Amino acid sequence: MNQLQNGHAEPSAETASTDFGLDQIRDFAVQVQSRIASGPIVPNVKPDEIRDYLSSRYDFSKTIDLNEIIADVERMLSTWQVQVTHPRYFGLFNPSVTIASVIADTLVAMYNPQLATWRTSPAANEIERHTLAWLAAKFGLPADSASNFTSGGAEANLSAVVVALTRIFPGYGDKGLRALSASPTFYLTGEAHHSFAKIAHITGLGRDALRTIATDSDLRMDVADLVKQVTEDRNNGFAPFMVIGTAGTTAAGAIDPLPELAQVCRREHLWFHVDAAWGGAAVISPALKQHLNGIDAADSITCDAHKWFSVPMGAGMFFCRDAGAVAEAFRAETSYMPAKTRGATSDPYTSSLQWSRRFIGLKLFLGLAERGESGYAEMIERQTRMGEFLRESLRSTGWTVVNKTPLPLVCFNRDGVDIDRFLSNLQERQIAWMSQVRIGGVPAIRACITSFRTTEEDISEVVAEMNGLL
Ligand SMILES: Cc1ncc(COP(=O)(O)O)c(C=O)c1O
């Protein structure tokens, strides 16, 4: 038995695989990227076309050579998909992905580590813990905070609401909401992510428990309206328990006034959650982190690695300063799981929503380790500069920018432009992928720099081609 087999040695060059085929994977990924970048962005396909194709080829009654299937699936993916990693995809936070993160997902699939318990996957659990602790410190959370990777932002937001309910209403865990003497209410703006409506439904709070707070002209939460609604609800016998501030709203990239929200929450004994699913990555940029001031006072934070950290889906993160509340919310005991390892370890199945867990965190770890913090910050700042370039290019050619954010998300419109028709034209001609939003009730085009590969040249060409459509 060599040292690694008995579990005590460090992995060495001798024992670790040296034949991962890194160069081949890298070459293949680079090839795919350049094929995507020079191809169409938006597919033109109807459901029946794909369904007929699949049923004509794959009834699973005979075997097919794996190479042939892979080539076919790749053809389907390259033809029948919005290419979200295209440098002209200005989309809904779906990023281009780093090669390191692609390799990480390949490694994870090969080893298939099970992270439910520490004991089963010590290396993977510690790599996740290490990576999360680094980011928690960037957010200014204390070292004993709890954190875990999630499938995405919606799961992280659900975790936050469950933990908040557990901490604020001690009977909630065992007796449920029906045992509470007053109905809980929670507070966000109309710009917050709509996962919270589902979460209200799933948790049994009910969608009516959501209180929509007014926003100012920059779409940030109006703190006076928050205080007024909390007071009114208390006077009317409700039990306010949580405020959700968003750092980088989905439609317009607005950042709620986090320091003021933190103050209100402290004074009113409300749980303060910050949904920084996209914008949270700005915390590692020396130039941008000031915009997240106040996030260090959050009770819990959502931040997605599969957004601005440029790793493949699904990779969300949940952070919480109250590790005791997290342990209480997700506690589980059963004899069929391996016994807890002694010492300062924790078993993720007892401190998070998932049970069986994929090694989600490797893609962020590998990317960070390869580029370093400053490399990542440069990537984020570069995208921010591209956002500014887009904003200026649009303004200088007669478009009106209708949102205000330091992040690379631009909402814009122009008198006389029918946005539906304009966006269809943009897509049909494969100029770019952008979406439509309503800002203050007014329709606008939304373009977010989600690819670290988007260049000034891409932007100049897109804006010129857009202007040619007018
Ligand atoms: C602000 C915000 N929160 C949460 C989510 C949900 O994240 P996910 O799609 O990773 O579940 C999104 C998705 O875009 C988002 O923009």
The ligand as an SDF file (V2000), in Angstrom:
LIG
                    3D

 16 16  0  0  0  0  0  0  0  0999 V2000
  -30.5260   39.0670   -8.1850 C   0  0  0  0  0  0  0  0  0  0  0  0
  -30.7860   37.6020   -8.4730 C   0  0  0  0  0  0  0  0  0  0  0  0
  -31.0540   36.7780   -7.4410 N   0  0  0  0  0  0  0  0  0  0  0  0
  -31.2850   35.4700   -7.6320 C   0  0  0  0  0  0  0  0  0  0  0  0
  -31.2820   34.9270   -8.9000 C   0  0  0  0  0  0  0  0  0  0  0  0
  -31.5630   33.4710   -9.0740 C   0  0  0  0  0  0  0  0  0  0  0  0
  -30.3690   32.8280   -9.3130 O   0  0  0  0  0  0  0  0  0  0  0  0
  -30.3020   31.3820  -10.0180 P   0  0  0  0  0  0  0  0  0  0  0  0
  -30.8540   31.5790  -11.3950 O   0  0  0  0  0  0  0  0  0  0  0  0
  -28.8590   31.0730   -9.9750 O   0  0  0  0  0  0  0  0  0  0  0  0
  -31.1170   30.4540   -9.1900 O   0  0  0  0  0  0  0  0  0  0  0  0
  -30.9960   35.7470   -9.9970 C   0  0  0  0  0  0  0  0  0  0  0  0
  -30.9580   35.1920  -11.3500 C   0  0  0  0  0  0  0  0  0  0  0  0
  -30.6760   35.8680  -12.3080 O   0  0  0  0  0  0  0  0  0  0  0  0
  -30.7390   37.1220   -9.7750 C   0  0  0  0  0  0  0  0  0  0  0  0
  -30.4920   37.9540  -10.7910 O   0  0  0  0  0  0  0  0  0  0  0  0
  1  2  1  0
  2  3  1  0
  2 15  2  0
  3  4  2  0
  4  5  1  0
  5  6  1  0
  5 12  2  0
  6  7  1  0
  7  8  1  0
  8  9  2  0
  8 10  1  0
  8 11  1  0
 12 13  1  0
 12 15  1  0
 13 14  2  0
 15 16  1  0
M  END
$$$$
